[in-house]
Amino acid sequence: MREQFPQLAAATLTLDAVTSDTDTTATAAPFLARASARLADRPESELPEIAAWRRAFSRMGLKPTQYRCASEALLRRLRTHGELPRIHPLVDLCNAVSVAYAIPIAVFDLDQVVGDLTVAPAAGTETYRSFSGETETPEPGEIIFRDDAGNAHARRWTNRQSALSAIRPGTRRVLIVVEALHDTASGDVEALRAELAAALGSHGWSGPGGQQVPHGPIPRR
């Protein structure tokens, strides 16, 4: 992955004290306002962050207007409906930060992930659970989030997450993954990570052992 996309900037955060009864509306509002201001200036397809993902999807043989990265899909929803769907307080906050930066943010329930989670081309034997309840098999070579049991927790890289590890009311342990490909991705991912960590901390969501939310770049290998 690093050889194919050397410009990739990525970071992770982990939480182990997530609750579903927290109101993140006020915390998310400034991020949504920033996103709306950007959309007033130009459509999401012209934002450099989104354009970079569109180029990556084209390189992977995907039609960018058929398969959109998660942040583009959210921005499109915000532009057309003026708001984002309410899913879970944590997801709602992450979605707001995602549209503010136009950078995809994935949120996984770690208790549904077996072993390590790896972003890599699919072997073609993995299984993916859609939100409609169907089981799919990613195409060989398709970039997925794969665990040690062969579960695909996301398809087409940043396009679509799996229902298997989606955040639910009972979710407690969470992995958050941030990825960007545009020219200023490294600095923007760092800024996003810092703002998101502060927002999460303001609601008392903490990392392992109740410590401050740990975060850092994914090491280059």
C-alpha positions in Angstrom: 0.0 0.0 0.0 2.8 2.4 0.9 4.6 1.7 -2.4 1.4 2.3 -4.4 0.4 5.4 -2.5 3.5 7.0 -1.0 1.6 10.2 -0.3 -0.8 8.4 2.1 -1.1 10.1 5.5 -2.9 8.1 8.2 -3.5 8.2 12.0 -5.4 6.2 14.6 -7.1 6.8 17.9 -8.4 4.1 20.3 -11.1 4.4 23.0 -12.3 1.9 25.5 -14.9 3.9 27.4 -17.5 4.8 24.7 -21.1 5.4 25.8 -24.2 5.9 23.7 -26.0 8.4 26.0 -23.8 11.3 25.3 -25.0 14.4 23.4 -22.4 15.5 20.9 -24.6 18.0 19.0 -23.0 21.1 20.3 -19.5 19.7 19.8 -20.3 18.7 16.3 -21.9 22.0 15.3 -18.8 24.1 14.6 -17.4 21.3 12.4 -20.6 21.1 10.4 -20.5 24.9 10.0 -17.0 24.8 8.6 -18.0 22.1 6.1 -21.0 24.1 5.0 -18.8 27.2 4.5 -16.5 25.2 2.3 -19.4 23.8 0.3 -20.7 27.4 -0.2 -17.5 28.2 -2.0 -17.3 25.1 -4.2 -18.8 21.6 -4.6 -17.3 18.7 -2.8 -15.9 17.2 -6.0 -13.6 20.2 -6.4 -12.1 20.1 -2.9 -8.4 18.9 -3.1 -9.0 16.3 -0.4 -11.8 14.7 -2.4 -10.1 15.1 -5.8 -7.1 13.1 -4.4 -9.4 10.2 -3.4 -11.2 10.3 -6.8 -7.8 9.9 -8.5 -7.0 7.0 -6.2 -10.3 5.3 -7.0 -9.8 5.7 -10.7 -6.3 4.2 -10.3 -8.0 1.2 -8.6 -10.3 0.8 -11.6 -13.4 2.3 -9.8 -15.6 5.0 -11.2 -15.3 7.9 -8.8 -18.9 9.0 -9.4 -20.2 5.5 -8.6 -17.9 4.7 -5.7 -17.2 7.7 -3.4 -14.9 7.8 -0.4 -16.8 8.2 2.9 -16.1 11.9 3.3 -17.3 12.7 -0.1 -20.6 10.8 0.4 -21.1 12.7 3.7 -20.4 16.1 2.1 -22.8 15.3 -0.7 -25.5 14.4 1.9 -24.7 17.7 3.8 -24.9 19.8 0.6 -28.2 18.3 -0.6 -30.0 17.8 2.8 -28.4 20.5 4.9 -27.7 18.0 7.7 -26.2 14.5 8.4 -28.1 11.5 9.6 -27.9 10.8 13.4 -26.4 7.4 14.0 -24.6 7.3 17.3 -23.1 10.2 19.3 -19.5 9.1 18.6 -20.2 8.4 14.9 -22.0 11.7 14.6 -19.1 13.6 16.0 -16.6 11.8 13.8 -18.7 12.4 10.7 -18.8 16.1 11.6 -15.1 16.3 11.8 -14.8 14.3 8.6 -16.8 16.8 6.6 -15.0 19.7 8.1 -11.7 18.4 6.9 -13.1 16.5 3.8 -11.1 13.5 5.1 -12.5 10.0 5.6 -12.8 8.8 9.2 -13.6 5.1 9.8 -14.9 4.0 13.2 -14.7 0.3 14.1 -16.1 -1.7 17.1 -12.9 -3.5 18.2 -14.8 -6.3 19.9 -16.0 -7.4 16.4 -12.4 -7.4 15.0 -10.5 -10.7 15.2 -6.8 -10.2 15.7 -5.0 -7.6 13.7 -6.8 -5.2 11.2 -4.8 -4.7 8.0 -5.4 -2.4 5.0 -4.4 -4.5 2.0 -5.5 -6.0 -1.3 -8.1 -8.7 -0.9 -7.3 -12.3 -1.6 -10.8 -12.9 -2.8 -11.7 -15.3 0.0 -12.8 -12.7 2.6 -16.4 -12.1 3.6 -18.1 -8.8 4.0 -21.4 -8.2 5.8 -23.5 -5.4 4.2 -26.0 -3.3 6.2 -28.8 -5.0 4.3 -27.7 -8.3 5.8 -26.2 -9.8 2.7 -22.7 -11.5 2.7 -20.4 -10.3 -0.1 -17.0 -11.5 -1.3 -14.6 -8.6 -2.3 -12.9 -9.0 -5.6 -9.2 -10.2 -5.5 -7.0 -7.2 -5.4 -9.7 -4.9 -4.0 -8.3 -2.8 -1.1 -10.1 -3.8 2.1 -9.7 -3.6 5.9 -9.2 -7.3 6.7 -8.9 -9.1 10.1 -7.2 -12.4 11.0 -10.5 -14.3 10.5 -10.9 -13.1 7.0 -13.6 -10.6 7.7 -13.6 -7.5 5.4 -14.5 -4.6 7.7 -14.5 -2.1 4.8 -14.7 -2.5 1.0 -13.0 -0.4 -1.7 -10.7 1.1 0.9 -12.6 4.2 2.2 -15.8 3.6 0.3 -18.0 1.4 2.6 -17.7 -0.1 6.0 -19.1 -3.4 7.1 -22.2 -3.9 9.4 -20.1 -6.4 11.4 -18.0 -3.8 13.2 -20.4 -0.9 12.9 -20.9 1.2 16.1 -23.9 0.1 18.2 -25.4 1.3 21.5 -23.5 -1.4 23.3 -20.1 -0.6 21.7 -17.4 0.2 24.2 -14.0 -0.4 22.5 -13.4 1.6 19.4 -10.7 2.1 16.7 -10.8 5.3 14.7 -8.8 5.5 11.5 -8.1 8.7 9.5 -6.6 8.6 6.0 -5.8 11.2 3.4 -3.9 11.4 0.1 -3.9 15.1 -1.0 -0.8 17.3 -1.1 -1.1 18.7 2.4 -2.4 15.4 3.9 0.3 15.0 6.5 -0.4 18.4 8.2 -4.1 18.2 7.8 -4.3 14.7 9.3 -2.2 15.9 12.3 -4.6 18.8 12.8 -7.7 16.6 12.4 -6.3 14.1 14.9 -5.6 16.8 17.5 -9.1 18.4 17.1 -10.8 15.1 17.2 -8.9 13.9 20.3 -9.8 17.2 22.1 -13.5 16.8 21.1 -13.6 13.2 22.3 -11.9 14.1 25.6 -14.4 16.9 26.2 -17.1 14.1 26.5 -15.0 12.0 28.8 -14.2 9.3 26.2 -10.8 7.9 27.1 -8.3 5.5 25.8 -7.2 2.2 27.3 -7.0 2.2 31.1 -8.9 5.5 31.3 -5.9 7.5 30.1 -5.9 10.4 27.8 -7.0 9.4 24.3 -3.9 7.9 22.7 -3.2 8.7 19.1 -0.4 8.7 16.6 0.5 8.1 12.9 0.4 4.6 11.5 4.1 3.7 11.1 5.5 3.5 7.6 6.7 -0.1 6.9 
